[in-house]
Amino acid sequence: MRSLLTQYVSCVGAYVATGEELFLAEIEDIARDAIEEGRRLEEMAGLHEAALLGLVERGVVCDAETIRRTSACLSAFMVSSTVFHQARVDVVHYDRARAYSERARQRLETLGQLIGGMAHEISNLLQPVVGLCELSLMDMAEDAPERENLEIISGCSARASGVLRNLLAYGRYAEPELKLTAFGAAVRKSLDFVTSVSLLWPALTVAIEDDRSRVVIVEEELTQILLNLMQNAQQAHARRIDISVTRTAWRFPVTEEGAAAPPLQPALRLAVADDGDGMDRDTLARAAIPFFSGKPPGEGSGMGLAVVGGIVKSFCGQLTIASKPREGTTVSIYLPIDKSDCAVETV
C-alpha cells in the first residue's frame, strides 16, 4: 500500500501544480492497480486524505483552484476504482455461474446415464412377463376365468415397456417406432388406460371432433403425454380437466437457414386445459426446462413437461403452453396431418 500511497500523493501534487490531464490518467491507473491487488475500497479512501495532508505540509495555498484540482483527482480515482471493482465482481460472478452450469450439465448427464441403465434393466425383466403372458393366453380357452386377469397383466406390461422405450428414446438409447395412426382413436384408447391408473382424477371432459385424420406418433408415448399432463393438472389442484382434439391449421417451424416463412398446414390440435393454480410469467418461461419444478422440494421431478416436449418434437409437432395464476393452464400440441388424409379431405 505504501507504493500506491507514494504514487497517488505524487500525482495529486503534480496535477495541483500543473493542471495537466496526464496526471489524472495516471491516477486512474493507480486505482486500477489497487483493485487488481485486491485493496478494499475503505483502505483506498485514505489515500486522498494523505495527499491533502502532503499538500499542506508543502505549503500549497488552499485557494479555489487548488480545491477544484484536488476534487478532480478524487473524482478520477473513485470513478476508476468503482468501474474496475464492478468489472472484477462481474468476472467473479461469471466464473461462478459457469462453474454452476458445468456442475448442472454433469448432473444431467449422470442422471441420464442412470435412467438409461435402469430402463434397460427393467425392460429386460419385463420381457419374460410379456412373453409368458402371451404364451399362456395362446394356450388358454377363450372363456377361461383366468383369461381376463392375464390380459390385464399383458396390457399393463406392454404399456410399461412402452414407457421404458420412451425413457430410452429420450436419452437417445433407442429409437421410437413411429407409426401412422388415427389420432382421435389413439387419444381415446390412451385415456382409457390413464383414467384406470387412478380414481382420484379431477372431473374429466373429452371432446374429439376428428376421429379419422392420421398423424405419425408412437401410441405408448401418447399415453405418457396424457398421463404427465393430467398429473400436472392434478398437482395444480385442478377441479376440472378438459381434453379436446380438433382439426386446425398451423405454421410448423422451418429448420433450414434462409427458408421462407412456413406455410399454414393442416394439423390436429390436442388441448389439455385445467382450472388449477396456473403459472406466473417467470414460471411459465421455464416450465419445460428439465428438472425445473415450481412445486416444493420433494413434490416434483421437473421432468413432466420436459418429457412431453421431447416426445412432441420427435413427432415433428409443436408444443405451446398458456397459463395465468389462478386461471389454470392449457397445453396445446399441434401435429401435422398425413398428406394422404389432407388429399382425401379436399376431394
C-alpha positions, 0 to 999 in steps of 0.5 A: 500500500505504501507504493500506491500511497507514494504514487497517488500523493505524487500525482495529486501534487503534480496535477495541483501544480500543473493542471495537466490531464496526464496526471489524472490518467495516471491516477486512474491507473493507480486505482486500477492497480489497487483493485487488481491487488485486491485493496478494499475500497475503505483502505483506498479512501485514505489515500486522498486524505494523505495527499491533502495532508502532503499538500499542506505540509508543502505549503500549497495555498488552499485557494479555489483552484487548488480545491477544484484540482484536488476534487478532480483527482478524487473524482478520477480515482473513485470513478476508476476504482468503482468501474474496475471493482464492478468489472472484477465482481462481474468476472467473479460472478461469471466464473461462478455461474459457469462453474454452476452450469458445468456442475448442472450439465454433469448432473444431467448427464449422470442422471441420464446415464442412470435412467438409461441403465435402469430402463434397460434393466427393467425392460429386460425383466419385463420381457419374460412377463410379456412373453409368458403372458402371451404364451399362456393366453395362446394356450388358454380357452377363450372363456377361461376365468383366468383369461381376463386377469392375464390380459390385464397383466399383458396390457399393463406390461406392454404399456410399461415397456412402452414407457421404458422405450420412451425413457430410452428414446429420450436419452437417445438409447433407442429409437421410437417406432413411429407409426401412422395412426388415427389420432382421435382413436389413439387419444381415446384408447390412451385415456382409457388406460390413464383414467384406470391408473387412478380414481382420484382424477379431477372431473374429466371432459373429452371432446374429439371432433376428428376421429379419422385424420392420421398423424405419425406418433408412437401410441405408448408415448401418447399415453405418457403425454396424457398421463404427465399432463393430467398429473400436472393438472392434478398437482395444480389442484385442478377441479376440472380437466378438459381434453379436446382434439380438433382439426386446425391449421398451423405454421410448423417451424422451418429448420433450414437457414434462409427458408421462407416463412412456413406455410399454414398446414393442416394439423390436429390440435390436442388441448389439455386445459385445467382450472388449477393454480396456473403459472406466473410469467417467470414460471411459465418461461421455464416450465419445460426446462428439465428438472425445473419444478415450481412445486416444493422440494420433494413434490416434483421431478421437473421432468413432466413437461420436459418429457412431453416436449421431447416426445412432441418434437420427435413427432415433428409437432409443436408444443405451446403452453398458456397459463395465468395464476389462478386461471389454470393452464392449457397445453396445446400440441399441434401435429401435422396431418398425413398428406394422404388424409389432407388429399382425401379431405379436399376431394 
